[in-house]
Amino acid sequence: MLDPRDRVVMISGASRGIGRAVAERLLASGFLVSAGVREKRGLREDERLMVHRYDAESLESAAEWVAATMARFGRIQALVNAAGINPKATLEDADEAPLDRMWEVNVKGPLRLSRLSLPHLRACGEGRVATFASLSGKRVKNENVGYAISKFAVLALNQAIRREGWDAGIRATAICPSFVATDMTGWVKTVAPAEMIQPADLARLTETMLLLPANATVAELLVNCRFEELL
């Protein structure tokens, strides 16, 4: 396992939900955290935590955050792509605005951050990337095909990062949970929040993915709260 102490990690969507849980877990483990957020939501900077404005729909915002992280810490050794949205976009919807926004946030957001951080991840020789996809990126089980399309694309992005970064020691994992007890699943009536995956458990799994050695890489991690036939 890699030593987490003073490893610099960038985490998008770090002010709430899964991203917030990951940030708290990694800080407690000894990482130096650069948190990319729309709103601080109580996050307070200190010597180990940098909080920076990040808009997943803006290339300029992504570039500014990466540059600020390098200016503060001098290195980037890991990236966690946790920012995401889930408006409804069904197959028969004529209004493509929700699909377009999911493509910007869920796909182009992590694509840009991965591209911009790749030189720094290469430079450290043991870069790690964890990107939150979804089980919706493995199969379609509800009418929100737009969300599934975006998460299928995230799995392709993860494969590209693994391919491009392998020889430089970069390892990448797509984490694919089902229902997670966050505000994004507030609409779900079929599974009680207590029965859903808890963000803290995903944070623990994320930490493990970031610390595994190069010869024990996990390409995709499927996490479910209910029985489902193996994919």
N, C-alpha and C positions, 0 to 999 in steps of 0.2 A: 504494500500500500504506500502511496505517496504521503509525505508529511504535510498536513494541512496548514501548519504554522506559517503565517505570513505569505501564503499563496494569494495572489490577487485575482479576484473573481468579479466579473460584471454580471449583474442580474437585472433583466428587464422586468417590468411589472412588479417591482419589489415593494410597493406600498400596500398591497392587499392580497388576499387569497393565497394561492400557491407560492407566488413570488415572495410574498412577505414571510411566509413560513420558511422558505429556503434561505432567505437572507438571515433570519434569526438563528437558524440551525448552523449555518456556516460561520457566522460571527462567533457563536458559542464554541465552535470547533477550532477556532484560531485563524480562519481566513481573514484577509483584508477585503472588505466588500465595497464595490462601487455600485450603488443602487440607482437604477434608472427609473424615474417615476414621473407621472403627470402631476400628482399632488403628493406632498410629503406624508400626510395622514399620521402625524405623530412621530415620524422618523427623525431622529436627531443626530447630526453628525458628531463624530468624535475622532480620535486618532486612528481608529480601525474602520470607521464607516464614513464613506463619502456618499452624499445624496446629490443627484444631478437631475435636472429637468430632462425628460426624454419623451418625445412624441413619436410613436411607432409608425406614423404615417409620413414622417419627414426624413429624407435622406440627410439634410443639413443637421437636423437634431441628432441623428445617430453619429455623424462624423464629429460633432462637437463633444458628444459624451465620450467617445473613444479617445479623442485628443485630451480631454480634461482628465480622464483616468490615467493616461500616460504621464501627463504633467504632474499629477498628484503622487502616483506610486512608482512610475518609471518602468512598469511592466504590466502585462496582462497574461495570466496563466490559465484562466478558465473563463468560460462564458456560459451563462444559463439564460436561454430564451424562454421566458415565462409569460410575457405579455400576450394577451389574446382577447378576442371578443366573440360573441355568439348571438348576433341578431338572426332572425329567421329569414331564410331565402329558399323557397321551395322550387321544385322543378317547373311549376306553372306560373310562378310570379313574373309579371311583366316588368315590375320595378326592380332594376338590377342594382340599385344603390346599396342595399345591404351586402350583396355579394361583392361589389367593388370595394366596400370598406373592409370586409373580411380579408380580401386579397391583399390590401395594403397592410393591414395590421398583422394578420396571422401568417402571411407568407413573405411579403416583401420586407416586413420589419425584421424578422430573424435572418433573412437572406442578407440584408444590408449589414447588420451587426456582425454576422459571420464573416462576410467579405472584408469589412474594415478591420476586424480584429485578427484576421488570419496571419498577417505578417508578424504580429506580436506573439501569437500562439506558436508559430513556427520557430521564432527566435528563442523561446524558452526550452524547446526540445521535448517538452512533455505537456503540451497544451491539451485541454479537455473542453468539450462542448456538450452540454445537455440541453436538448430542445424539447419543450412540451408539445407533443402532438396530441393524440387522443385515440381511444379505440374507434372513434368515428373516422379515423384515418385508415382503418383496417377493414371496415365493412359499413354498410349503410343500414341503420335500423330504425330511422325515423324520417320525417318529411323534410328536415332541414338539410337538404343536399348541399347547400352552399357551404355550410360549416364543414361537412364531410369532404367536399372538394378541396377546401383550404388545408385540411389536415392530411389528406392524401399527398398534397404537394409538399407539406412539411417533411413527410417521410422521404420524399425524393431529395429534398434539400439535405437531410441528414446523410443519405447515402453519398451525396456529392462531397460533403465535408469530409467524410471518412476516406473517400477515394483521393481527394486532393491533398489531404493532410497526413496520410498514413506514413509516408517515408520520413516526414519531419517529426514523427512521434506524437502527432495529434490523434486523439481518439474521440469519437463522437457517439452519443447515444440519443435516440428518440424515446422519450418516456410517454407511454400511451395509457392514460387512465380512463376509466369509465366515469361514473358520477362522483364528483368531489364535493364535499360539504363547504361550498363557498357561495357568495351572492350570485354567481353565474348560474347556479342550479336552483335558485329560489323558486322557479316555476315548476319544478319536478314534483309530481304528486305520487308517483308509483314507488318511490324509495324515500324513506324518512332520512333526514340529515344524519342522524346517529348511525344509520346503516351504510351511509356512503363512505368512500375513502376519505380519510382525514388528511388535511394539508400537512400536518406534522409528519405523518408517515411517508408521504411523498418527498418531503424534505430530507428525511433520513435516507431514502433510496437515492435521491439526487446526490447527496454527499458521497455515498458509496461509489456511484458512477464516476464522480470527479476524482476519486482517490485510487481507483483500481490501477494496477500497473499496466503497461502497454501490452503485456502478453496475456491479459485477462480482460479483454474488452467486451462490452455488451452492446450490440448494434441497436436492438429495440427491446424495451422493457414494457411488457403488457401487464397492466394492473387493473384488477376488476374487483367489484364489491358484490357481484352476484355470479351464480353459475352461468357459464356460457360455453358452448361447444368450442373446442380449441380452434384457433384461427390458423 
